[in-house]
Amino acid sequence: MQTSRTQHATLPGQDVAAGIVADIATQALALDDRLKHIDQQIRQIFRTHPQAHIIESLPGMGPILGAEFIVAAGDLSAYADAGRLASAAGLVPVPRDSGRRTGNLHRPKHYSRRLRRVFYLSAQTSTIREDPNRDYYVKKRSEGYKHVQAVIALARRRVDVLWALLRDGRPFTLHPPVTQAA
């Protein structure tokens, strides 16, 4: 420690290098401020959407992913049901049957990668807290699913939940509402 303080050697170009490092650091800080400002704008615009509070109430779905969902899904009336939305997100296996071979399922080739990303990231984020999402993920892992497979299974389940919430116009709660018989 003492020898480094007593060192007086200078290297050629160290002043230029220090200037470049300072300039890069300034640019990085400015970029960070710009990203924070853009995130704030996205939050403000997203929260003006009529269903924003419902989307954001789902664990793991914040304003950024919620805005991405609205952009990627577009008009939800284009989807007949939750299965169609999940299919558009590539979360439903497609049969590859031929002749007598049946039940041969694989990942679809044509789907919205942005929509799949939204559901995958929200599912992965929702497994952090102790709640039904984490329980479902742990259950799938105990059934022998690998991490990615379990998260995709959870994402598919969350499509159904989000669809039901948007259909009923109610925010997410841990306990489902009690329905009365007609």
C-alpha positions in Angstrom: 0.0 0.0 0.0 2.8 2.4 0.9 4.8 1.8 -2.3 1.9 2.7 -4.5 1.7 6.1 -2.8 5.3 6.8 -3.3 5.4 5.9 -6.9 5.8 8.9 -9.2 6.2 7.1 -12.6 4.1 8.4 -15.4 3.2 6.4 -18.5 3.0 7.9 -22.0 -0.6 8.5 -22.9 -2.0 8.1 -19.4 -3.6 11.5 -19.6 -5.3 10.7 -22.9 -6.5 7.3 -21.5 -7.9 9.1 -18.3 -9.7 11.6 -20.5 -11.3 8.7 -22.6 -12.3 6.8 -19.5 -13.9 10.0 -18.0 -15.7 10.7 -21.3 -17.1 7.1 -21.4 -18.2 7.3 -17.8 -20.0 10.6 -18.5 -21.8 9.0 -21.5 -22.8 5.9 -19.5 -24.3 8.1 -16.7 -26.1 10.2 -19.3 -27.5 7.0 -21.0 -28.6 5.7 -17.6 -30.5 8.9 -16.9 -32.1 8.8 -20.4 -33.2 5.2 -19.8 -34.7 6.1 -16.4 -36.6 8.9 -18.2 -37.9 6.6 -20.9 -39.0 4.0 -18.4 -40.9 6.7 -16.5 -42.6 7.8 -19.8 -43.6 4.2 -20.5 -45.0 3.8 -17.0 -47.1 7.0 -17.4 -48.4 6.1 -20.8 -49.1 2.5 -19.8 -51.1 3.5 -16.8 -53.5 5.5 -19.0 -54.6 2.3 -20.6 -58.1 1.2 -19.3 -56.9 -2.3 -18.3 -53.5 -1.3 -17.0 -54.4 -1.8 -13.3 -55.7 -5.3 -14.1 -52.6 -6.3 -16.1 -50.2 -4.9 -13.5 -52.0 -6.7 -10.7 -50.8 -10.0 -11.9 -47.6 -11.0 -10.0 -44.5 -10.6 -12.2 -46.3 -8.2 -14.6 -45.1 -4.7 -14.1 -45.7 -1.6 -16.1 -42.8 -2.3 -18.6 -43.9 -5.9 -19.3 -47.6 -4.8 -19.3 -46.8 -2.2 -21.9 -45.0 -4.8 -23.9 -48.0 -7.1 -23.6 -50.4 -4.5 -24.9 -48.1 -3.7 -27.9 -47.3 -7.4 -28.7 -50.9 -8.7 -28.3 -52.6 -5.7 -30.0 -56.4 -5.8 -29.9 -57.4 -8.7 -27.7 -60.7 -9.1 -29.5 -58.7 -10.7 -32.3 -58.3 -13.8 -30.0 -61.3 -16.0 -29.5 -60.1 -17.3 -26.2 -57.1 -17.8 -23.9 -55.9 -20.8 -26.0 -55.7 -18.6 -29.1 -53.7 -16.0 -27.2 -51.4 -18.8 -25.9 -51.0 -20.2 -29.4 -50.1 -16.8 -30.7 -47.4 -16.6 -28.0 -46.0 -20.0 -29.0 -46.9 -21.6 -25.6 -49.1 -24.4 -27.1 -47.4 -27.4 -28.6 -48.3 -28.2 -32.2 -48.9 -31.8 -33.3 -46.5 -33.3 -35.8 -48.5 -36.4 -36.6 -47.8 -38.5 -39.7 -49.6 -41.7 -40.7 -50.1 -43.9 -37.6 -47.9 -41.7 -35.4 -50.0 -39.5 -33.2 -49.2 -37.4 -30.1 -45.9 -36.2 -31.6 -45.9 -32.6 -30.3 -43.2 -29.9 -30.9 -42.7 -26.2 -30.5 -44.5 -24.1 -33.1 -42.4 -22.3 -35.8 -44.7 -19.3 -36.3 -45.5 -17.3 -33.2 -45.0 -13.8 -31.7 -41.6 -13.9 -30.1 -42.4 -10.6 -28.3 -45.6 -12.0 -26.8 -43.8 -15.2 -25.8 -41.0 -13.1 -24.1 -43.6 -11.2 -22.1 -45.2 -14.3 -20.7 -41.9 -16.1 -20.1 -40.3 -13.2 -18.3 -43.5 -12.5 -16.2 -43.7 -16.2 -15.3 -40.0 -16.4 -14.4 -40.3 -13.2 -12.3 -43.4 -14.5 -10.5 -41.5 -17.6 -9.2 -39.4 -15.4 -6.9 -42.2 -15.0 -4.2 -43.9 -17.7 -2.2 -47.3 -17.8 -3.9 -49.3 -20.2 -6.2 -47.0 -19.4 -9.1 -44.0 -20.6 -7.2 -45.9 -23.7 -6.0 -46.9 -24.5 -9.6 -43.3 -24.1 -10.8 -42.0 -26.3 -8.0 -44.7 -28.9 -8.8 -43.6 -29.0 -12.4 -40.0 -29.3 -11.4 -40.8 -32.2 -9.2 -42.6 -33.9 -12.1 -39.3 -33.9 -13.9 -39.6 -30.8 -16.0 -36.4 -28.8 -16.6 -36.3 -25.2 -15.6 -37.3 -23.8 -19.0 -40.1 -26.3 -19.5 -41.5 -25.5 -16.0 -41.4 -21.8 -16.7 -43.2 -22.3 -20.1 -45.8 -24.4 -18.4 -46.3 -21.6 -15.8 -46.4 -19.0 -18.6 -49.2 -21.0 -20.4 -51.2 -21.1 -17.1 -50.7 -17.4 -16.6 -52.2 -16.7 -20.0 -55.4 -18.3 -18.8 -55.3 -16.3 -15.6 -54.7 -13.0 -17.4 -57.3 -13.7 -19.9 -59.9 -14.4 -17.2 -58.9 -11.2 -15.3 -59.3 -9.1 -18.5 -62.6 -10.8 -19.4 -64.0 -10.3 -15.9 -62.5 -6.8 -15.6 -61.1 -7.5 -12.1 -57.6 -7.3 -10.6 -55.7 -10.4 -9.5 -56.2 -11.7 -5.9 -54.6 -14.7 -4.3 -58.0 -16.1 -3.5 -60.5 -16.5 -6.4 -63.8 -14.7 -6.0 -66.7 -16.6 -4.7 -69.4 -17.1 -7.4 -73.0 -17.6 -6.4 -75.2 -20.2 -8.0 -78.0 -18.9 -10.1 
